[in-house]
Amino acid sequence: MIEDFFQSDVFVIGYYIMTVGTSLLLVKETKNRIKNFRIGIQSIKYAPIAFAILFSYVIFAYDVVETIPILNWSWLGYNIAFGPFADEGLWGIIPFVPLLLYMFIHINYVEELYFRKSKKMVIVWAFVHVAMGVKVHMAIILVPIGFLFKYIYDKKGIDHSYAAHLVTNVLVVFALFLSFII
């Protein structure tokens, strides 16, 4: 019964609205986030590395790891970031892409601010993604990506790790979008 509630469209839409709503409360910070991105723009050169880690994982390991029940677990069954109707294909995600990109502007900065201070927090960051419906094995692959962002954070500062993180997520959304078209 409770599982049905968590799988219901009403819950998923409410959860998505709550997640997006948090970012909308930060609308006054958007100008600052754009400035932060501009300061760190030189570090977007690291985004293809993070994206390549994900892409390689999806191409070479994803299908195998999907067969391992505990690693395949997700409390929602899909990633909430792509919207509650992602299983409907392209038209299920299109309405959510602009909101998702706007959320990234704020959420990625906050993630860099709180989760790059230590190696332990990098691991916490990876597994916090499970709360968004990300499967356990995908959270695990986020650990090395998190360490890449931590390296950037330690060497160049938050604005640089933020820029790399933001562009990585934009690349992921773009790749997902292309996968629905192709």
C-alpha positions in Angstrom: 0.0 0.0 0.0 2.7 2.5 0.9 4.7 1.3 -2.1 1.8 2.2 -4.3 1.8 5.7 -2.8 5.5 6.2 -3.6 4.9 5.0 -7.1 1.8 7.2 -7.7 1.9 10.1 -10.1 0.6 12.4 -7.4 3.6 11.6 -5.1 6.1 11.8 -7.9 4.8 15.1 -9.3 4.7 16.5 -5.7 8.2 15.4 -5.0 9.4 17.0 -8.3 7.6 20.2 -7.5 9.2 20.3 -4.1 12.6 19.7 -5.6 12.1 22.4 -8.3 10.5 24.7 -5.8 13.6 24.7 -3.7 15.6 26.0 -6.7 12.9 28.6 -7.5 13.4 30.0 -4.0 17.0 30.8 -5.0 16.0 32.9 -8.0 17.7 35.9 -6.5 21.0 34.0 -6.5 20.8 33.1 -10.2 22.9 36.2 -11.2 25.6 35.2 -8.6 25.6 31.6 -9.9 26.2 32.8 -13.4 29.1 34.9 -12.2 30.4 31.9 -10.3 30.2 29.9 -13.6 32.0 32.6 -15.5 34.8 32.7 -12.9 35.3 28.9 -13.2 34.7 28.6 -17.0 38.3 27.5 -17.6 37.6 24.3 -15.7 34.8 23.1 -18.0 37.6 21.3 -19.8 37.2 18.7 -17.0 33.6 18.0 -17.8 34.3 15.7 -20.8 36.4 13.5 -18.4 33.5 13.2 -16.0 31.1 12.6 -18.8 33.5 10.0 -20.3 33.5 8.1 -17.0 29.7 7.9 -17.1 29.5 7.2 -20.8 32.1 4.4 -20.6 30.2 2.9 -17.6 26.9 2.9 -19.5 28.5 1.4 -22.6 30.7 -1.3 -21.0 29.2 -2.1 -17.5 25.7 -0.9 -17.1 23.9 -4.0 -18.6 25.9 -6.4 -16.5 25.5 -4.4 -13.3 21.7 -4.0 -13.9 21.4 -7.8 -13.4 22.6 -7.5 -9.7 19.5 -6.9 -7.7 20.9 -4.9 -4.8 22.9 -2.7 -7.1 19.9 -2.2 -9.4 17.7 -1.0 -6.5 16.1 2.4 -6.7 13.3 3.6 -4.4 11.5 5.2 -7.4 12.6 3.0 -10.2 13.9 5.9 -12.1 15.8 9.2 -11.6 13.4 11.9 -10.5 15.6 14.6 -12.1 14.4 13.5 -15.5 10.8 14.0 -14.5 8.0 11.7 -13.5 7.2 10.8 -17.0 10.7 9.9 -18.3 9.4 6.4 -19.1 7.2 7.9 -21.8 10.1 8.9 -23.9 11.0 12.2 -25.4 7.7 13.9 -24.8 7.8 12.8 -21.1 11.1 14.6 -20.5 10.8 17.7 -22.7 8.7 19.7 -20.2 11.2 19.0 -17.5 14.4 19.9 -19.3 14.3 23.6 -18.7 13.4 23.2 -15.1 16.2 20.6 -14.7 18.8 22.9 -16.3 17.6 25.8 -14.0 17.9 23.5 -11.0 21.4 22.5 -11.9 22.5 26.2 -11.8 21.6 26.2 -8.1 21.9 22.6 -6.9 25.3 22.0 -8.4 26.7 25.0 -6.6 25.3 23.9 -3.3 26.6 20.4 -3.9 30.1 21.8 -4.5 29.8 24.1 -1.5 29.0 21.3 1.0 30.2 18.0 -0.5 33.8 18.8 -1.7 35.3 19.7 1.7 36.4 16.1 2.4 36.7 12.7 0.8 34.0 11.4 3.2 31.6 14.1 2.0 32.3 13.2 -1.7 31.1 9.6 -0.9 28.1 11.0 0.9 27.4 13.2 -2.1 27.4 10.2 -4.4 24.9 8.3 -2.3 22.6 11.3 -1.7 21.7 10.8 -5.4 19.9 7.6 -4.3 17.3 10.0 -2.7 16.6 11.3 -6.2 15.8 7.8 -7.5 19.3 7.1 -8.9 20.1 3.4 -8.8 22.7 2.2 -6.3 25.2 1.2 -9.0 24.9 4.7 -10.6 25.6 6.3 -7.2 28.7 4.1 -7.0 30.0 5.4 -10.3 29.5 8.9 -9.1 32.2 8.4 -6.5 35.2 8.8 -8.9 33.4 11.7 -10.6 33.0 13.3 -7.2 36.7 12.9 -6.6 37.4 14.6 -9.9 35.3 17.5 -8.8 37.1 17.5 -5.4 40.4 17.7 -7.2 39.3 20.7 -9.1 37.8 22.2 -5.9 41.1 21.7 -4.0 43.3 23.0 -6.8 41.2 25.9 -8.2 38.2 26.5 -5.8 34.5 26.2 -5.8 33.7 28.2 -8.9 35.9 25.9 -11.0 34.4 22.7 -9.6 31.0 24.2 -9.9 31.5 25.0 -13.6 32.8 21.5 -14.3 29.9 19.9 -12.4 27.3 22.1 -14.2 28.6 21.4 -17.7 28.9 17.6 -16.9 25.2 17.6 -15.9 24.3 19.5 -19.0 26.2 17.0 -21.1 24.3 14.1 -19.4 20.9 15.8 -20.1 22.0 16.4 -23.7 23.0 12.8 -24.1 19.8 11.6 -22.6 17.8 13.9 -24.9 19.7 12.6 -27.9 19.1 9.0 -26.8 15.4 9.6 -27.0 15.7 11.2 -30.5 18.0 8.6 -32.0 
